[in-house]
Every structure is written in C-alpha cells, then in structure tokens.
Amino acid sequence: MAGILDGVDLRTQLAGHNRLELLLFRLGGKQRYGINVFKVQEVIHCPPLTRVPQAHPVVKGIANMRGKTITIMDLSMAIGGPPLEDYENKFTVITEYNRRVQGFLVDSVDRIINMNWQDILPPPRGAAEGTYMTAVTQMDGELVEIIDVEKVLKEVIGGQEDVSEGVIEERTDEQPHHVLVVDDSSVARNQVTRVLKRMGVDFTACKDGQEAWEQLQSWLDDERNVEDFLSLVISDVEMPRMDGYSLTKKIREHPALEKLHVILHTSLSGVFNKTMVAKVGANDFLPKWEPDTLAMIVQEQLRQHDQARADAA
C-alpha cells in the first residue's frame, strides 16, 4: 500500500504543472514512440500466449497474469506497420485505459523521460488524416511519435458508440446551452460531440488546452459573460501544449471563469484520478468511453446551469 500511495503522490506533483512522463519504445525500426507513464502498469517480456479463434489480426493472443485474462496486441500492426517477428522474445507494455487492462507488444523499451506538455506538439499539418499520432516531440535530436491509443483500441476492441434509447430526456427549457469540448484525439472529440448533437446542444471543439484557453480569452475579449454562456467544459487530460489539469487550474485562477463547471474526460483510469481532479479543482472526472454516463452528466449539469441562471436573474 505504501508503494501505491507513493506513486499517487509522485504523479500528483505533476498535475497542474503541465508536465508528464513518457515511456519511450521502438517497434522494430529506428522510430521512437511514446505513451504516458500514467497508463503503464508494468513492462515485461512477452508472457505465454493463448491464441483466440477469429480474433482481430492485431490480437496475438491472451495471457493469464495474476488471475486476470489480458488481451495482447501487436502495436506495430495496430498502427499500420509490419507485424513484429519472434514476438515471444519481445516486450509487453501492460496498460490500463478506460478501466480495461491490455498489453501491447513492442520491439524494445528505451526509457522514461519527464517532459513539459509545452514541448509536446500536435502532429505536423502534412500528416495523413488517418494517422495514429496524437502528438510529437523531440528527444536527442529525434522525432518521437506519441500514439493515439484510443484510436487503436476503438479499431481493435470497439465499444458502445451511441447513447442508449431512453437516456436522453426531452428538453423543456428554452434557454440555449453551449459546451466547450477539448481533446487532441479526433476519435474522442467525435465521440463527445456526437452525444451533444443528439442532445441538441451547441458546442465548440478545441484540439488542446492551449487552443481552449485562447478560445476562452477570445470570448472574454468580446465582453461575453462566459460563466453564463458556457454551461460546461469537457476536457481531456493528455494534450499537446497544455494538458487538462493545467487548463483547469488556469480557469480556477481567473475571476471571470472560476465558476465554470469542468469535467475531465479521461482514459486515465485507476487510483490517480480523484486525487488529481481534486488538486486542480475540476468538478469531476468521467472515464472514456461511456456515452450513456456522459449524456446523463451533461443533462444534470444543464439543469444546474439553468437553475444558476434563474438564481442570478
């Protein structure tokens, strides 16, 4: 237990300081890749695998680890590269996304680095539309690609796409609502905005915390009452330039924005979330991807925002 608490303390020190730790690895070539250490449980040599009939080609099998059955995927194949050969001698990165544990086969593991999100940049403008990069950075003069794991998991594992029947209530209020959606993953942005469209709620979508902060500043420059206009901010945590923790902290420190309702919509599940959310002042966090839960939370916040407007009138 002490080790877990130490880990929570170590990582919450990064929250609100726009910093992250990246695990660097390679997939058989010279290119370096990275994923957030928050999502990594451990790195091991590939365990014995049991093949699964009719599984997705990316799935190399399942492994039993500490009483859990874990799906093991070839990450090179998952992002459109060649399959890893002799994978029994490769490494497996055990990760947790959206309260689900899975392993990714990689060729070799480099090291862990501590970086500032300001040094993590969006993919180059010329990058293909179907790219699996969510961001890039420089390390030792080399380009490091940060993989959009959410896109990989959606393609390989899938999941619920739409809100279930009966979850969205018919709105009786006449007042308009607007939601600010912030996420660097196009897959995640589309998932959130699809729900909002079904609910008939207007939104503005931004690709990272810096863009969102600039949008908020623009609304303030236009002398708009942002706390009245904006019913909710739904923000990812991991984003280039400015992460969701830092965005939330800046919102709380601004006198014209401090009352905004902020939900961190994150695949960073596990023990760290509630501690970090409390530290930076977010109202809550929502694990990805749960469209029914998202719809219910948005509906409740719209009701509360209407009540706040009525009280202020």
MOZI-V714668 format. One record per pair of residues at least 6 apart in sequence whose C-alpha atoms are under 7 Angstrom apart, sorted by the first residue. I is the first residue (numbers start at 0). GAP is how many residues later the second one is. Records with the same first field share a line. If there is no record, write none. Layout:
I->GAP + GAP
This chain:
7->264
11->264
13->6
14->230 + 261
15->229 + 230 + 233 + 264
16->229
17->98 + 99 + 224 + 225 + 228
18->96 + 97 + 98
19->94 + 95 + 96 + 97
20->15 + 16 + 91 + 92 + 93 + 94
21->12 + 13 + 14 + 15 + 90 + 91 + 92
22->11 + 12 + 13 + 14 + 88 + 89 + 90
23->8 + 9 + 10 + 85 + 86 + 87 + 88
24->7 + 8 + 9 + 83 + 84 + 85
25->6 + 7 + 80 + 81 + 82 + 83
26->49 + 79 + 80 + 81
27->79
31->112 + 113
32->111 + 112 + 113 + 114
33->110 + 111 + 112 + 113
34->111 + 112
37->230
38->56 + 57 + 58 + 229
39->53 + 54 + 55 + 56
40->53 + 54 + 55
41->51 + 52
42->48 + 49 + 50 + 51
43->47 + 48 + 49
44->44 + 45 + 46 + 47
45->42 + 43 + 44 + 45 + 46
46->16
47->15
48->12 + 13 + 14
49->11 + 12 + 13
50->9 + 10 + 11
51->9
55->100
57->15 + 16 + 19 + 20
58->12 + 13 + 14 + 15
59->12 + 13 + 14
60->10 + 11
61->7 + 8 + 9 + 10
62->6 + 7 + 8
63->6
69->31 + 32 + 33
70->31 + 32
71->30 + 31 + 32 + 33
72->30 + 31 + 32
73->9 + 10 + 30 + 31
74->29 + 30 + 31
75->6 + 7 + 8
76->6
77->74
78->53
89->15 + 16 + 17 + 18
90->14 + 15 + 16 + 17
91->11 + 12 + 13 + 14
92->10 + 11 + 12
93->8 + 9 + 10
94->6 + 7 + 8
95->6 + 173
96->170 + 171 + 172
97->169 + 170 + 171 + 189 + 190 + 191
98->170 + 171
116->123 + 124 + 125 + 126
117->122 + 123 + 124
118->18 + 122
119->15 + 16 + 17 + 120 + 121
120->14 + 15 + 16 + 119 + 120
121->12 + 13 + 14 + 118
122->10 + 11 + 12 + 13
131->15 + 16
132->12 + 13 + 14 + 15
133->12 + 13 + 14 + 50 + 51
134->10 + 11 + 105
135->7 + 8 + 9 + 10
136->6 + 7 + 8
137->6
147->37
150->36
160->130
161->129
162->32 + 128 + 129
163->128
166->125
167->31 + 127
176->24 + 25 + 53 + 54
177->23 + 24 + 25 + 51 + 52 + 53
178->23 + 24 + 25 + 51 + 52 + 53 + 54
179->23 + 24 + 25 + 52 + 53 + 54
180->22 + 23 + 24 + 25 + 52 + 53 + 54
181->23 + 24 + 25 + 26 + 27 + 30 + 52 + 53 + 54
182->6 + 23 + 24 + 25 + 52 + 53 + 56
183->23 + 24 + 55
194->96 + 100
205->6
207->31 + 32 + 33 + 34
208->30 + 32 + 33 + 34 + 35 + 38
209->31 + 32
212->34
218->7
219->6
225->31
226->30 + 32 + 33
227->81
230->71 + 74
231->28 + 29 + 30
232->28 + 29 + 30
233->28 + 29 + 30 + 31
234->9 + 28 + 29 + 30
235->8 + 28 + 29 + 30
236->6 + 7 + 8 + 27 + 29
237->6
244->35
247->32 + 33 + 34
248->31 + 32
250->6 + 7
251->6 + 29
260->22
261->20 + 21
262->19 + 20 + 21 + 22 + 23
263->18 + 20 + 21 + 22
264->20 + 21 + 22 + 23
265->20 + 21 + 22
266->20 + 21
268->18
276->7 + 8
